[in-house]
Amino acid sequence: MLPELRALDDLPRHTATQVKNQWGDVVRQVTRTGAAAITSHSALEMVLMPAADYEELVRSIAALTAQRQSSLDELTQRFDARLSLLQQPDASARVESLFNARGKLAKRPKAGGSF
């Protein structure tokens, strides 16, 4: 399960010097709050978080990446199938006959399987 992530502005802040000089206190706070923002010269430089939360983020990103790739693969297969239809020798004639029909159907469409 993805850890609860807070906005950067809501994280407790520590300077790099505080982290260096008071490492134990910073670790205890990160354990309590879940993360801490580390600043250097008043600029946010990094976020300190527990290793387990980081590993869960990595797993979640990997799962999302795999899901996105699966969706892209499916779309690629559908595109390739449609493209192969357009590349058949009689495709040009079929498209031309479609345009020549000007919206008129050769036979009336059925409304469903029971119709």
Backbone as CSV, one residue per row, in Angstrom:
resi,resn,N_x,N_y,N_z,CA_x,CA_y,CA_z,C_x,C_y,C_z
1,MET,0.831,-1.180,0.000,0.000,0.000,0.000,0.875,1.243,0.000
2,LEU,0.516,2.211,-0.809,1.292,3.426,-0.955,1.263,4.239,0.335
3,PRO,2.422,4.698,0.822,2.426,5.481,2.057,1.740,6.827,1.844
4,GLU,1.206,7.361,2.908,0.566,8.677,2.868,1.648,9.733,2.605
5,LEU,1.482,10.478,1.527,2.464,11.507,1.176,1.884,12.884,1.479
6,ARG,2.673,13.685,2.147,2.242,15.037,2.480,2.877,16.016,1.507
7,ALA,2.264,17.169,1.359,2.815,18.226,0.505,4.152,18.685,1.083
8,LEU,5.042,19.112,0.210,6.371,19.557,0.663,6.275,20.672,1.695
9,ASP,5.330,21.582,1.510,5.200,22.706,2.454,4.730,22.248,3.832
10,ASP,4.122,21.066,3.923,3.612,20.566,5.199,4.627,19.724,5.959
11,LEU,5.751,19.405,5.333,6.757,18.574,5.989,7.561,19.384,6.995
12,PRO,7.970,18.760,8.110,8.893,19.452,9.017,10.215,19.693,8.298
13,ARG,10.833,20.821,8.560,12.066,21.195,7.859,13.272,21.165,8.786
14,HIS,14.379,20.745,8.197,15.658,20.736,8.903,16.716,21.250,7.941
15,THR,17.660,21.981,8.475,18.777,22.411,7.638,19.763,21.255,7.530
16,ALA,20.608,21.328,6.530,21.633,20.286,6.360,22.526,20.215,7.594
17,THR,22.802,21.344,8.203,23.635,21.377,9.409,22.942,20.663,10.561
18,GLN,21.618,20.901,10.715,20.878,20.198,11.764,20.909,18.685,11.536
19,VAL,20.770,18.275,10.295,20.805,16.846,9.990,22.166,16.268,10.373
20,LYS,23.217,16.993,10.051,24.568,16.529,10.347,24.817,16.473,11.861
21,ASN,24.413,17.516,12.569,24.720,17.612,13.992,23.713,16.893,14.895
22,GLN,22.476,16.714,14.434,21.425,16.125,15.277,20.749,14.958,14.548
23,TRP,21.560,14.092,13.970,21.035,12.993,13.155,20.003,12.153,13.913
24,GLY,20.276,11.811,15.116,19.364,10.961,15.896,17.992,11.611,16.065
25,ASP,17.978,12.913,16.377,16.701,13.625,16.533,15.928,13.668,15.217
26,VAL,16.633,13.884,14.127,15.980,13.947,12.810,15.388,12.581,12.458
27,VAL,16.127,11.507,12.721,15.633,10.155,12.434,14.376,9.866,13.245
28,ARG,14.383,10.245,14.539,13.194,10.011,15.374,11.992,10.792,14.834
29,GLN,12.214,12.011,14.374,11.104,12.791,13.838,10.589,12.183,12.528
30,VAL,11.501,11.743,11.668,11.080,11.104,10.415,10.293,9.840,10.717
31,THR,10.704,9.094,11.726,9.981,7.883,12.114,8.570,8.238,12.588
32,ARG,8.428,9.348,13.318,7.110,9.777,13.808,6.244,10.364,12.703
33,THR,6.806,11.225,11.877,6.006,11.996,10.911,5.977,11.389,9.514
34,GLY,6.923,10.508,9.184,6.934,9.869,7.878,7.905,10.469,6.893
35,ALA,8.299,11.724,7.079,9.253,12.365,6.161,9.673,13.707,6.743
36,ALA,10.770,14.223,6.211,11.238,15.551,6.594,11.892,16.203,5.385
37,ALA,11.724,17.512,5.277,12.341,18.276,4.198,13.697,18.778,4.679
38,ILE,14.712,18.611,3.843,16.064,19.047,4.179,16.394,20.258,3.314
39,THR,16.825,21.321,3.957,17.137,22.554,3.235,18.625,22.868,3.324
40,SER,19.065,23.610,2.334,20.428,24.122,2.326,20.359,25.541,1.810
41,HIS,20.824,26.491,2.608,20.747,27.909,2.255,19.300,28.303,1.936
42,SER,18.379,27.843,2.786,16.939,28.133,2.703,16.243,27.540,1.486
43,ALA,16.931,26.762,0.694,16.317,26.129,-0.472,16.099,24.650,-0.180
44,LEU,14.923,24.167,-0.518,14.625,22.750,-0.313,15.520,21.915,-1.223
45,GLU,16.258,20.986,-0.641,17.198,20.169,-1.396,16.730,18.736,-1.559
46,MET,16.117,18.153,-0.504,15.709,16.757,-0.580,14.687,16.457,0.503
47,VAL,14.114,15.267,0.383,13.176,14.777,1.385,13.741,13.488,1.957
48,LEU,13.751,13.408,3.256,14.241,12.233,3.970,13.023,11.414,4.380
49,MET,13.023,10.120,4.031,11.890,9.254,4.358,12.392,7.869,4.735
50,PRO,11.563,7.087,5.420,11.973,5.722,5.772,12.203,4.871,4.523
51,ALA,13.132,3.951,4.608,13.482,3.091,3.474,12.287,2.256,3.020
52,ALA,11.458,1.795,3.954,10.292,0.979,3.586,9.316,1.790,2.726
53,ASP,9.120,3.063,3.065,8.242,3.923,2.267,8.822,4.140,0.877
54,TYR,10.124,4.329,0.809,10.784,4.507,-0.493,10.621,3.259,-1.350
55,GLU,10.840,2.089,-0.753,10.689,0.837,-1.505,9.260,0.672,-2.009
56,GLU,8.273,1.055,-1.193,6.873,0.970,-1.618,6.601,1.924,-2.774
57,LEU,7.181,3.108,-2.749,7.042,4.050,-3.863,7.643,3.473,-5.143
58,VAL,8.794,2.851,-5.019,9.447,2.235,-6.184,8.570,1.130,-6.754
59,ARG,8.007,0.281,-5.890,7.120,-0.788,-6.360,5.870,-0.220,-7.034
60,SER,5.304,0.826,-6.459,4.100,1.437,-7.041,4.396,2.043,-8.401
61,ILE,5.520,2.695,-8.527,5.900,3.288,-9.812,6.134,2.194,-10.847
62,ALA,6.769,1.100,-10.437,7.006,-0.012,-11.365,5.676,-0.610,-11.835
63,ALA,4.710,-0.751,-10.921,3.404,-1.300,-11.289,2.676,-0.362,-12.244
64,LEU,2.727,0.928,-11.987,2.088,1.899,-12.875,2.756,1.917,-14.247
65,THR,4.071,1.797,-14.270,4.797,1.769,-15.539,4.419,0.525,-16.341
66,ALA,4.317,-0.607,-15.669,3.927,-1.850,-16.351,2.503,-1.745,-16.883
67,GLN,1.610,-1.158,-16.096,0.222,-0.989,-16.534,0.151,-0.074,-17.753
68,ARG,0.902,1.010,-17.728,0.920,1.934,-18.867,1.489,1.253,-20.102
69,GLN,2.555,0.460,-19.933,3.139,-0.240,-21.066,2.166,-1.255,-21.640
70,SER,1.425,-1.934,-20.766,0.422,-2.894,-21.217,-0.659,-2.194,-22.045
71,SER,-1.097,-1.035,-21.600,-2.097,-0.264,-22.351,-1.544,0.175,-23.703
72,LEU,-0.299,0.619,-23.703,0.325,1.028,-24.964,0.484,-0.157,-25.917
73,ASP,0.838,-1.323,-25.377,0.972,-2.518,-26.219,-0.372,-2.892,-26.843
74,GLU,-1.442,-2.801,-26.058,-2.768,-3.117,-26.582,-3.161,-2.135,-27.680
75,LEU,-2.923,-0.853,-27.454,-3.233,0.151,-28.481,-2.400,-0.065,-29.740
76,THR,-1.147,-0.453,-29.565,-0.284,-0.728,-30.711,-0.826,-1.901,-31.521
77,GLN,-1.276,-2.942,-30.837,-1.846,-4.103,-31.539,-3.107,-3.710,-32.313
78,ARG,-3.969,-2.907,-31.679,-5.191,-2.478,-32.363,-4.864,-1.607,-33.570
79,PHE,-3.895,-0.721,-33.421,-3.489,0.137,-34.535,-2.921,-0.701,-35.676
80,ASP,-2.047,-1.644,-35.330,-1.437,-2.494,-36.364,-2.492,-3.311,-37.106
81,ALA,-3.516,-3.788,-36.378,-4.587,-4.559,-37.025,-5.355,-3.677,-38.013
82,ARG,-5.655,-2.459,-37.604,-6.370,-1.551,-38.512,-5.495,-1.140,-39.691
83,LEU,-4.235,-0.921,-39.426,-3.316,-0.549,-40.502,-3.191,-1.674,-41.515
84,SER,-3.160,-2.917,-41.043,-3.042,-4.037,-41.979,-4.276,-4.123,-42.881
85,LEU,-5.448,-3.765,-42.352,-6.646,-3.726,-43.199,-6.506,-2.677,-44.301
86,LEU,-5.937,-1.540,-43.947,-5.768,-0.459,-44.933,-4.682,-0.785,-45.956
87,GLN,-3.806,-1.711,-45.639,-2.720,-2.057,-46.553,-3.051,-3.241,-47.452
88,GLN,-4.252,-3.784,-47.328,-4.650,-4.881,-48.201,-4.854,-4.349,-49.621
89,PRO,-4.672,-5.213,-50.633,-4.753,-4.763,-52.029,-6.097,-4.124,-52.398
90,ASP,-7.200,-4.610,-51.836,-8.510,-4.070,-52.220,-8.977,-2.922,-51.329
91,ALA,-8.136,-2.431,-50.433,-8.534,-1.380,-49.500,-8.917,-0.098,-50.231
92,SER,-8.192,0.255,-51.230,-8.477,1.481,-51.976,-9.862,1.410,-52.613
93,ALA,-10.189,0.279,-53.206,-11.504,0.114,-53.845,-12.615,0.155,-52.808
94,ARG,-12.400,-0.456,-51.640,-13.426,-0.438,-50.595,-13.661,0.970,-50.073
95,VAL,-12.608,1.738,-49.877,-12.760,3.116,-49.410,-13.471,3.948,-50.467
96,GLU,-13.107,3.764,-51.714,-13.753,4.514,-52.800,-15.237,4.177,-52.881
97,SER,-15.606,2.901,-52.734,-17.023,2.538,-52.783,-17.777,3.104,-51.583
98,LEU,-17.120,3.219,-50.469,-17.734,3.822,-49.290,-18.047,5.291,-49.546
99,PHE,-17.101,6.004,-50.136,-17.344,7.417,-50.440,-18.412,7.577,-51.526
100,ASN,-18.412,6.693,-52.497,-19.397,6.770,-53.576,-20.813,6.487,-53.085
101,ALA,-20.961,5.730,-52.005,-22.288,5.420,-51.470,-22.952,6.658,-50.879
102,ARG,-22.192,7.647,-50.483,-22.684,8.919,-49.940,-23.696,8.710,-48.811
103,GLY,-23.410,7.759,-47.937,-24.251,7.541,-46.773,-25.425,6.615,-46.991
104,LYS,-25.633,6.145,-48.202,-26.745,5.234,-48.476,-26.261,3.796,-48.270
105,LEU,-27.093,3.001,-47.551,-26.734,1.618,-47.271,-27.362,0.691,-48.296
106,ALA,-26.689,-0.392,-48.611,-27.199,-1.377,-49.561,-28.406,-2.107,-48.979
107,LYS,-28.400,-2.382,-47.660,-29.561,-3.008,-47.020,-29.757,-2.374,-45.656
108,ARG,-30.960,-2.499,-45.153,-31.329,-1.886,-43.890,-30.568,-2.571,-42.732
109,PRO,-30.009,-1.799,-41.787,-29.276,-2.407,-40.668,-30.237,-3.071,-39.684
110,LYS,-29.730,-4.095,-38.964,-30.525,-4.766,-37.940,-30.288,-4.071,-36.611
111,ALA,-31.309,-4.032,-35.788,-31.230,-3.339,-34.504,-30.678,-4.213,-33.403
112,GLY,-30.483,-5.484,-33.640,-29.942,-6.352,-32.596,-30.135,-7.806,-32.952
113,GLY,-29.666,-8.698,-32.115,-29.744,-10.124,-32.385,-31.152,-10.670,-32.411
114,SER,-32.078,-10.094,-31.637,-33.449,-10.607,-31.587,-34.353,-9.935,-32.616
115,PHE,-33.859,-9.016,-33.371,-34.678,-8.251,-34.319,-34.966,-9.028,-35.574
